[in-house]
Amino acid sequence: MNPYWSALARDLHPYVPGEQPHIADLVKLNTNENPYPPSPKALEAIRAAANEALRLYPDHEATALRAALARYHGVAPENVFVGNGSDEVLAHVFAALLRHDKPLLFPDVTYSFYPVYAQLTGVTCETVPLDADFRLSIADYRRPCGAIILANPNAPTSLAHPLAGLEALVAEHADIPVVIDEAYVDYGGESALPLLARFSNLLIVRTFSKSRALAGLRVGYALGDAGLIEALVRVKDSFNSYPLGAPAQAGALASVEDEPYFQTRLAEVIAERDRMTAELDQLGFEVLPSATNFVFARHPRFAGADLAADLRARAVLVRHFAKPRTAAYLRITVGTPADTGRLIQALGEIVGV
């Protein structure tokens, strides 16, 4: 252990991202990246913004992007916050909104960055077990707490919770912040957006990395009451007052404005998810009903870790989480039809079908 490290650095347990290997002819289905390219208009805008003006600082308020997101979602610009991917937005959320005397609550099986951020920002947290089917029970959150964060649809389970349940949760906890992480909502979840006008304690976090195919650009945002947004701005301006570069702002703005391309690619991923699910079912897998761009599946005769290793040996990469409740499962990103073909062929060889 390096003697110059602070106690915080020494005690941290960092988030472990999906593997990014360099393997020839790899089918990469482990990090929930979009299999299709970004909007051509977004790429054009990024190239146009990469000019001599890069010597200048970008608009630190991302005015045009925030205005476009406000129009798209039917809110005011003061209800929009942007950052370097939803992960940075979440980091600011933990620091600005989720640290209270009572514990933060989130599910025991969910995005594994949440406990990392809690440790980094000194947030006391408790996990609330999902039921045996990985479903969320609103009743389980009727206990003393200082804040709540949920991913909906959830990761890695791929399951979506209905809006009516979320509305009850937000209403029952009107005196504390409730954060809904909607990274995958475009693929089939019910957004909490209709609740924003009625609940000043609700914050929604979204990303351009998944459905908009801009993971490499690092753009995320939050939607909520102006008072919540102001808290995020205060933290952001105390950490990095220029979070989004000019090309990132330009590309994200162009993506928001290219709705036809967005809807076309979204439909293609959803259709391929349904086809992949049917193919996995034919191989004997149990697949949870997905509202995301990935599936969560297990085979009754094969261990999840063994399946992941055997797939990797065939240059097909999926994600395996070794914790007790998830060890039997694979999280498999939806790829192109060709990717699905390689996956199903490899799994057929492994399970002997």
N, C-alpha and C positions, 0 to 999 in steps of 0.2 A: 504494500500500500504506500503510495507516494506521501511523504511527510508534509508536502505543501497543500494537500487537499484540505478543503474545509470539512467540517463534520457532515454538512448536508451532502456534499459530493460523495463522501465515503459511505454514507448510509443509503444512498439512492438505489433503487432497483429499476433500471431503465426499461422502457418499452422495447420489445423485440419485434421489429418489423418483419414482414414477409421476405423470404430469401430472394435476392436478385442475382442469380448466378449467371455465368457465361458458359452455357452448354450448347453445343451444336444442335441445330434442328429442334430446339426446345419448344414445347407447348406449355406456356406459362399461365397457369390457372390458380395462382396462389395469393394474389394481392388485389383482386377485385378491380383491376384496371379495365377500362372500356376496350373492347376488341376493335373498335372502329375509330378512325381519326376524328379530330375536332372539326367543327364547322370550317369550311374553306374560308368563309368571311372572317372568322377568328384568326386563322393563320395569316391571312392577308393583312389584318389590322396589326398583328404582332410584328410582322416584317416592316410595315410602314412606320411603326413607332420606334424601331431600332435604327435611329438616325442620329445626326449630330446633336440633337437636343438631349441625348443621354448624358451630356455633361452637366445638365441641370437636375436639381431634385424634382421628383414627381409631385403631383398634387397630393399633399399629405392627407387631405380629406376624401380623396377619390370621388370628387363631386359628381362627375358624369356617370360613373359606375353606380354609385349609390342612388342617383336619380333614376337610372334605368331599372335597377332592382326594385325600387319603390313603385314605379309604374307597373312593372311585371306582376308584383304581388299585391297591388292595390293598397299600399300604405304610403306614408310620407317619408321623405329622405331622412328625417330625424329618427325614424324607426329602423334604420339600417346601419349596420356596422360591418366593415370588411377587414380582412386580415390575410396573412400568408397561409392559406389552407385552413380548413375548419379545425385542424389541430392547434394552430396558434390562437384562433378564436376561442377554442375551448380552454386553452391555458389562461387566457385573460378572463374568461368566465369564472374559472375556479378561483382566481385571485380576487376578482371584483365582486362576485355575487355569492359564492358558495361556502365561504369561511365564516362560521357562526359558532355560538357556544354549544348548540345542539348538533348532533352529527348529520352529515350529508348521507342520503340514502341512494343506493342504486342496486340493480339486480346482481346476483352472484355470478350469473353467466351473461356477460355483456362485453362492450368494447374494453379491451384490457389496458387502454391508456388511462381510464378514469382513476384507478388506484395510484398510478404513477403521478398524475397531476395532483392528486390529493396529497401524496407524500411531499412533492416538490413545493407546494404552496401552503403546507401546514394545515390542511383541512382534515379534521377528524371525520371518518366515514364508517358506515356500516353497510354490509350487503344484505339484501332481502332475497331469499331463495325464490327462484322461479318454481312453478309446480313440476310434477313429474313429466309433463309434456312440454316443458320449457315455456309455459305461458305465464303472463304477468297477472297477478291478482291485486286489484286496487285496494282491497280490504287489508292486505298485508302492510300497506303504507300508512295505515291509521295508527301511528305511534309517534312519540315525540321526535322531532327532527328539525334541523335548521334549513335544509334545502333538499331538493330531489333532482336527480338527472336520470333520464331514460333515453335509450336509443330506440327509435321507432321508424321503420322496422329495426328489429334488434340484430346485432351482430355478436357472435357468429351464427346465431340460430336461424336467421332469415325470416323470422315470424313477425307479423305486424299486429299491433294492438288496435282495436277499433276506436274511432274518434270519441264515441260516447263514453268509453271508459276513461280516456284521457281528460275529457271535459270534467268528469266527476272528480278525478284526481286533482286537477288544477283548482276547481271550485272548493274542494274540501281543505286545500292548503293555501288559501288566499293570502295568508299572512307570511308566507315564505316564498322564495324563488323556486320555480319549477322549470327546468330546462329540458327541452325535447330535441334530441340530436337526430335530424332528418337526413342524414347523409345518403340514404338509399330510398327515400320516400317516392321518388319519381317512378320507381319500378313496380309500384302496386300498393303502397301504403296510403292511409288516409292522413293528410297533413293536418296539423293543428292550427294552420293559418286562420281558419274561420273563428278561432277563439281569441285571436289577438285583440280585437276591438273591445272585448268584454273583460279581459283579465290582464291587469297591469303587472302581475307577478310571473307571467309566462314569457319565456325566451325560446326562440327556435333557432337552431344552428344548422347551416347547410354548407354544401361544398360544390365546387366546380370539377372535382377530381373524378367523379363517378359517371353520372349520366351525361355530363358535358365533355367528357374525355379530355380534360385539361389537368390531369394529375401533375404533369411536369411544370405547369405554370404556377401552382401553389396559390390558389385563390379560394377563400371561404368567406362566409358572412353570417351574421345573426340578424334576426328580426324580433322586435319587441317594443315595449313601451319606451318612450323617450328617456325616462328616468333610468331604466336598465341600460340603455345604450350609452347614456352619459357616463355611467360607472365604467363601462368597457373602454370608452375613449380616455378616461382619466388614467387607467392602467396602461393602455397602449402608449399614450403620450409620455408616460414615465419610463417606458421601456424602449420603444422604437417609434418615433413620431412619423417616419416615412415607411410604412410596412410594405406597400405594394409599388413595385416599379412601374414605369410608364408602359412598357410592353404588356405587363400583366393586366393593368387596368384596361388597356385598349383591347386586348384579346378577350377578356371576360365580357366587356361591354358588347362587342360584336357577337359573341356567342348568345347572349341574352336576346339580342335583336334578330337572331336567325331561328325563329320558332319552327318553320317547316322542316329544316334539317334536323333539329333537335327531336321533333316528334317522330320523324322517319326512323332515325337510328334507335330511339327508345323502343319503338315497336319491334324492330328487328331483334334486339337483345331479349325482349320479353318472349317473343316467339321461340327463340333458340333455347331460352331457359325451359320453356314448356316441353320442347322436344328432348332436351337433355334429361329432364325429369322422367319422361316416359321411357327413354332408353335405359336409364339407371334402374327403373322399376322392373324392366324386363330381365335385368341381370340379378334381380333378387335384392336390390338395395331398398332400404326404408328411407324415404326422402321427405323431409318436413316441407309443408306448403310454403313456398318462398314468395316473398314480396320484395325481393332484392335482385341484384345482378349476380347472385351466387346461390348455390344450394348447400344444405347441410344434410349429409347422408351417412348412413352406416349400413354395413352388411352383417347379418346375424352370424355368419360363419368365419369372419375374418376380423382381426384386430385393426383398428384405425391406423396405428403406427406402422404395421406391416404393409397395409395397402399403400400408404404414402411412400414408403421406402421402395416397394416394388414398382410403383408408378415412376418414381424418380429414376430408377434404373432403366426405364424405358423413355426417358427424357420428357416425362409429363409431370409437371410440378403442381401440387395442390397443397393446401394448408392443413396441418394437423395440430390440435391443441391438446397437450398431454395431461391436462388437469382431469381429476376423476370423473366429473359429470360429462365431459366432452371427449374423453379419450377414445371412445368407440367411433367417433364421427370424423368425416372429412368435410372441410369447407372447400367447395369447388367453384371457381369463378366461371361465369358464362363467357365462352369465347365465340369464335366464328364457327360456322358449320364444319369447317375442316378441323378446327380444334376439337370439337365434340366428337368427330369421327375418330381422331387419334385416341382420345380419352376412352371412348367406349371399346375400341379395339383392344387397347391395353388392359382395361379392366376385364374384358371377356377372357383374355389369356390368363389373367391372374386368378379369377374366380372359377374358371373352367366351364364357361357357358358358351 
